Amino acid sequence: MEPWYKQLGFKENPLDARPNSTLVGLEEQEEQLKTFIVKEQLCFLHGLTGAGKTSLLKKVQESLPGHTFIYLDADAIPTDFDLTGAIKGKRSFLDRIRMRELPEKKPVLIIDEFQATDPRLVLEARSRWENPTERHVKSIVIAQISEQLKNVPGSFKDRLGNRMIHINSLDNESMNKVLQKRLCNNKTKRDYYEQLSPKTVEFLIAVSDGNARRLLEFTEMLFEYHYQRFKDSNPLKHKPDYKIQFPAAKEILTINNIAVEGYSEEIEEKLQKKNPKEVKKIEKNAAEKIEDTKIEENTIEEKETIIEKAEERISQNFDKEFTIAEQNILRALLRRDRMSLKQIATNIHLEINKCNGVLANLKKKGAIVHAGKMQGDKTWQITQSAKRAMVTK
């Protein structure tokens, strides 16, 4: 049985979530990284999971054909890894003919998931880059999720300086472009992006929280479901005017155990209106429905136990990534669907100005997003990725 994308005329899976050099929204970071490499410098790339770090590293390797690269995934480096041997392995045919022990063209060393790197390898790599008598590495690129480097000495950070590239979560426009780029089949001239309703696209982007990898995975669930459900009668293949609507998309993701219960099409549409009485009425009705559902699924005691366990896990695992104030805000938002700045500040007993600064940092880290307005005040909501991390770490 052929896969769904073959049925739709694609040679390969257009929604493959593995690192891909087809980038959207990272043009500035790509140019920065290439400049650092060409100038033979040490540089640091960081950003949240799924933001595109590994894809960017792949793209840069392809776009600098005059360079050779040694790519290392620190999570998978064997204990007996030999950097000198890896450098020798980059000798060209001419190098071998001329009996050169090391390559004439110095390779660029890329270390992904840098936080897992053996400090001894870090020291050796640095020596191979900056020591005049052992300068056999042209440039070093290190990449990881956290912006905090913890397995290197202070002198290493001094040499790094401000050559840091931060990759933010993709904005909605860029996420939209990712789907448009991936779902257009140039061979058959069919654009399957057009078979997702606008509300479905908004929904997929909302639950993906700026994570392109998750966006691709969730979108593929819709296409896979239609293929498995309808097989040869798949409307996505036979009916160009067919569109996957929001209710169907939400149900399919629910079947695949994706937490989407917090997303309501009715609330999202109505909150765009500026009638406070109407907004309040909708929120009240929605809250009652949600609460009724929760009571059916769990007793009050069970819900309290779930919250207590989540908070225990947060305190144990989030110290390194979030400050105490950030953790307090995340705990508050974990209990509520959304909260305003004033509500959060009151809840955690923090001054408004300080609370606003902490919220800005959390937004930068991709842990919270805007959630519309409530009685004229902007509200915040914890992202699905942060919520999932908080209860599973």
Residue pairs with C-beta under 8 A, 6 or more apart in sequence:
3 13
3 227
4 223
4 224
4 226
4 227
4 228
4 234
5 12
5 13
5 14
5 15
5 223
7 227
7 234
7 237
8 185
8 188
8 190
8 192
8 223
8 236
8 237
9 185
9 187
9 188
9 190
10 185
10 187
11 187
13 220
14 182
14 183
14 185
15 182
15 183
15 216
15 217
15 219
15 220
15 223
16 216
17 213
17 214
17 216
17 217
17 220
19 54
19 55
19 57
19 58
20 55
20 58
21 55
21 58
21 59
21 62
22 55
22 181
22 182
23 30
23 52
23 55
23 56
23 59
24 170
24 174
24 177
24 178
24 181
24 212
25 52
25 170
25 171
25 173
25 174
25 177
26 52
26 55
26 56
26 59
26 167
29 45
29 56
29 165
29 167
30 56
30 59
30 60
30 63
32 165
33 43
33 45
33 56
33 60
33 141
33 165
34 60
34 63
34 64
36 42
36 43
36 139
36 141
36 163
37 43
37 60
37 64
37 67
37 108
37 138
37 139
37 141
38 64
39 139
40 138
40 139
41 139
41 163
42 126
42 129
42 139
42 140
42 142
42 159
42 160
42 163
43 139
43 140
43 141
43 142
43 160
43 163
43 164
43 165
44 141
44 142
44 143
44 149
44 160
44 163
44 164
44 165
45 53
45 56
45 57
45 141
45 142
45 143
45 164
45 165
45 167
46 53
46 143
46 144
46 145
46 146
46 147
46 164
46 165
46 166
46 167
47 53
47 145
47 166
47 167
47 168
47 169
48 145
48 167
48 169
48 210
48 211
48 365
48 366
48 385
49 145
49 211
49 213
49 385
50 211
50 212
50 213
50 214
50 385
51 167
51 168
51 169
51 170
51 210
51 211
51 212
51 366
52 167
52 170
52 212
53 112
53 143
53 145
53 167
54 112
54 143
56 167
57 71
57 110
57 112
57 141
57 143
61 67
61 69
61 71
61 110
64 108
67 105
67 107
67 108
67 138
68 90
68 103
68 105
68 107
68 108
69 107
69 108
69 109
69 110
70 86
70 87
70 90
70 107
70 108
70 109
70 110
71 110
71 112
72 81
72 109
72 110
72 111
72 112
73 112
73 113
74 111
74 112
74 113
74 114
74 115
74 116
74 117
75 113
75 116
77 116
77 117
77 118
77 121
81 121
83 121
83 124
83 125
83 128
87 102
87 103
87 107
87 128
87 136
87 137
88 101
88 102
88 103
90 103
90 105
90 107
91 100
91 102
91 103
92 103
92 104
92 105
94 104
95 102
95 103
95 104
102 136
103 136
106 135
106 136
106 137
106 138
107 137
107 138
108 137
108 138
108 139
108 140
108 141
109 125
109 128
109 129
109 137
109 139
109 140
109 141
110 140
110 141
110 142
110 143
111 117
111 125
111 140
111 141
111 142
111 143
112 143
112 144
113 143
113 144
114 142
114 143
114 144
114 149
114 151
115 144
115 145
115 146
115 150
115 151
117 142
117 151
119 151
119 152
122 151
122 152
122 156
125 137
125 140
126 140
126 156
126 159
127 134
128 134
128 135
128 136
128 137
129 135
129 137
129 138
129 139
129 140
130 159
142 149
146 320
146 321
147 164
147 166
148 320
149 156
149 157
149 160
168 210
168 364
168 366
169 209
169 210
169 211
169 366
170 178
170 210
170 211
170 212
171 210
172 205
175 205
175 208
175 210
175 212
175 215
176 201
176 205
178 212
178 215
178 216
179 193
179 196
179 201
179 204
179 215
179 219
180 193
182 216
183 191
183 192
183 193
183 196
183 219
184 190
184 191
184 192
184 193
185 191
185 192
190 240
192 223
192 236
193 201
194 240
194 243
195 236
195 240
195 242
195 243
195 244
196 204
196 219
196 222
196 243
196 244
196 249
197 243
197 244
197 245
197 246
199 245
199 246
199 265
200 222
200 243
200 244
200 245
200 246
200 248
200 249
202 268
203 246
203 249
203 250
203 260
203 263
203 265
204 215
204 218
204 219
204 249
205 215
206 263
207 214
207 218
207 253
207 258
207 260
207 263
207 384
208 214
208 215
208 218
208 384
209 366
209 369
209 383
209 384
209 385
209 386
210 366
210 383
211 366
211 385
214 385
218 253
218 258
221 252
221 253
221 256
221 258
222 244
222 248
222 249
222 252
223 236
225 252
225 255
226 234
226 235
226 236
226 244
227 234
227 236
235 242
236 242
236 244
246 265
247 265
250 260
250 263
250 265
253 260
254 260
254 261
259 384
259 387
259 388
261 290
261 293
262 337
262 381
262 384
264 286
266 282
266 286
267 282
267 283
267 286
268 372
270 278
270 279
270 282
271 279
271 282
271 372
271 373
272 372
273 279
276 375
276 376
279 373
279 374
279 375
280 375
283 374
287 337
290 337
294 303
298 306
307 334
307 335
309 391
310 334
310 390
310 391
311 331
311 334
313 390
313 391
313 392
313 393
314 327
314 330
314 331
314 334
314 390
314 393
315 327
316 393
317 393
318 327
318 330
318 390
318 393
319 327
321 365
322 330
322 362
322 365
322 367
323 358
323 361
325 348
325 350
325 354
325 355
325 358
326 358
326 361
326 362
326 367
328 348
328 350
329 344
329 348
329 355
329 358
329 359
329 362
329 368
330 362
330 367
330 368
330 382
330 386
330 390
332 339
332 344
332 347
332 348
333 339
333 344
333 368
333 380
333 381
333 382
334 382
334 387
334 390
336 343
337 371
337 381
338 371
338 372
338 374
338 379
338 380
338 381
339 347
339 379
339 380
340 374
340 377
340 378
340 379
340 380
341 352
341 355
341 356
341 359
341 377
341 378
341 380
342 352
342 377
344 350
344 355
344 359
344 380
345 351
345 352
345 355
348 355
350 358
359 368
359 380
362 368
363 369
366 383
366 385
366 386
367 382
367 383
367 386
368 380
368 381
368 382
368 383
368 386
369 380
369 381
369 383
370 378
370 379
370 380
370 381
371 379
371 380
371 381
372 379
373 379
382 390
